[in-house]
Amino acid sequence: MDWKSQISAAIDAKQALLEDLALSIGENPELGFLEVHASRLLARTLEDGGFRVTRGIAGLETAFCGTYGQGRPNIALLCEYDALPEL
């Protein structure tokens, strides 16, 4: 199985967890740089999945980086989930 198929299968296997995360973040909107609930939830979820999580990236309390394994492929995911005050 190629790596794209492996990633797709891994996402499919975690569908219920990903839906729960999305619902929790959506039900608890937080403005930019104040995403404490979402940041803690996502970082803890990564840790529970075996990731090494570094919090406070770039001096931002809500920023974090999760690392899993070594070598290739290297995959980066940027998440934007702050609420917009005008909505």
N, C-alpha and C positions, 0 to 999 in steps of 0.2 A: 504494500500500500504506500503510495507517495505521501509526502508530508502534508500536502493540501487536503487529501482525503483523511489523514489522521487528525488534523485540526478540526475538520468538519465533523468527524465522528465524535471527537472529544466535546465539542460544543453541543451536539445533539444529546450526548449522554448527561450533560449538565443543564438541560433545558429548564427543568423545574426550579433548580437553584437560581439560575439567571433570571427567570420570571419573578421569583420572590425578591431578589435584589432590586430589580427594576421597580416593582410595586412599593417596596419600602422606601426607596429614594424618592419616588414620585409622590408618596403620601406624606413625606417629611421634607418639603422644599426648603432649601437654604440658599441664601444669596452668595455671590462669589466671594471666595476667601473665607467663608464662614460655614463651609460644608462639613461640619464636625461629625454629624451622624453618618453621612454617606462615606466620608473618608475612613472612619473607624470601622464601619460595616464592611467595606470593600477590603481594607487591609487585613482585618481579622479573617475574612473569607479566604483570602490568598494564603494566609498563614495556616489555616485549617487544611488547605489543599497542599501543604508542603513547601510553599514559597518562603524564601527569606525576604522579609519586608524591612525596608529602611524608611522611617518616617521623617518628616520635617525637611524634605528635599528643598534646596535653594532657599532655605530660611522660611519656608511656608509651612505653618502648622498642619495644614490639611493636605499637603503634597506627600506622596510616597512612591517608592519604587519597589516592585516585587521581582525577585530573581529566582529562577528554577533551573536546576541542572547546569550543564557546562557544554561548551561547544556550539555547533550549529544545529538547526537554524537559530538565528537571533530574531526574535519577534518583539516589536514594541507596540503598545496600545496606549493611546492617549484618550482619557475619558473627560468629557465636559458634561457636568451635570448640575451646574449651579442654576438656581431659579432666577428668572428675570423679574425685577421689581415691578415693571409696568404690565406684567401679565397676571 
